[in-house]
Amino acid sequence: MLCRLLSLAVTLALLARAADPLPVSTPEAEGFSSDRFQRVYDLVEGTVREGRHAGASVLVARNGKIVGWKTFGFRDLGSGKPMEKDTLFRIYSMSKVVTGVAVLQLVERNRINLDSPVANWLPELKGLQVLTGGTAGNPVLVPATNTVTVRMLLNHTAGFTYDFFAGSPVHELYKKADLWNSKDLTEFIGRVSRLPLIAQPGVAYNYSISDDILGLLVERVSGMSFGEYVQRNITSPLGLRDTGFRVPGSERGRIASLHEFRDGRLATTAPLLGVYPEPGRGIESGGAGLFSTIGDYARFAQCLLDGGALDGERILGRKTVELARMNTLPPGVHAFNAADGWGLFSAVRMDPAAAGEAVSEGTFFWSGAATTHFFVDPREKVVGLVFCQHVPFDQHGLFTRFRTAVMQALE
């Protein structure tokens, strides 16, 4: 009889996990005003009702418990498929946080060091040059005076950039290199090695392909593909069953389509950056390649809030997570605006007053190109996520208003 009861308890626990990624509570029980919390839903639903987004999903947790989780609208306007709790999203740059964790795991195992030259493992990156003038057809180049380190790749000060930015001949050269159609990460790094840097390593913050380079670093140090490493060491231990670089054929109907305005109306559009669900296309992009659900990513974010462990599974040491959540940029350098720094896997809010936003100092956060976003306020033990699939990125300024709506509801 006891064995049967234990078996039933295990079965019920597994069913509960399948339904809810974290324990469920109420806003009031976790220190929110339920009336004021309704503003979170009103905000997100309003962007759908007013025709600015095709669909959206929102999830908020406090003290490790979900206090609100709703979906609105459609994951695909063309077919009329609704947005659902198990909808799969292209999370694009939110993949960087996962990649940062993978690298830090190797640091903990003394396989790499933050200040080691990355060329120790990626010799393709020896002899890099920096563009100082000229044109894409006739660039003026000088040798890099500093060695690119693992830390520089993690905090985007290595001198790389992205092809979707503009303002320099470097960006034109990136476009011509067609990085995202490389057959694998080895071919990717070969193409990267022929490109000039946009700044001397370690000098300036330039949001970049650094995490894609780090994916190859993980491959070469671990001896397994980047996707396999992530599955074995991050997603599987945390129970993130729907997070990965590929989506099984039977599950692809759950993928939300990207939407954009075309001729004044929302319509589906093609994916960005060569992110494909099927094997054999694109690269396992550490900077942009993961698919995930909002529930999976909530578990991942909660793990980072809880110091690297969740449900008895530890993927990073507590002190490593504390280090990763500190600003690592050089003095006088910031990430995108003067209020924010960058840790070892995401942006960090250093000056809430300068941002004019009611989150705590040390809040860490990041977003994806197709309008997905998460933030974690460690002081208030709040995790907030809002996922859409819309380009261009955050076209309607949802993310700042979302954080405000969540935080104003605290008692």
ABEGO torsion letter per residue (X at the ends): XAAAAAAAAAAAAAAAAAABABBBBBAAAAGBBAAAAAAAAAAAAAAAAAGABABBBBBBBBGGBBABBBBBEBABAAAGBBBBAABBBBAEAAAAAAAAAAAAAAAAAGABBAABBAAAABAAABGBBBBAEEBAABBBBBBBABBBBAAAAAAGAAGBBBAABBGBAAAAAAAAAGAAABABAAAAAAAAAABBBABBBGABBBBBAAAAAAAAAAAAAAGBBAAAAAAAAAAAAAGBAABBABBBAAAAAABBBBBBBBGGBBBBBBBBGGBBABBGBEBBBAAAABBBBAAAAAAAAAAAAAGGBBGGBBABBAAAAAAAABBABBBGBBBGBAABBBBAABBBBABAAAAGBBBBBGBBBBBBAAGBBBBBBAAAGBBBBBBBBBOBBGAAGAAAAAAAAAAAABX
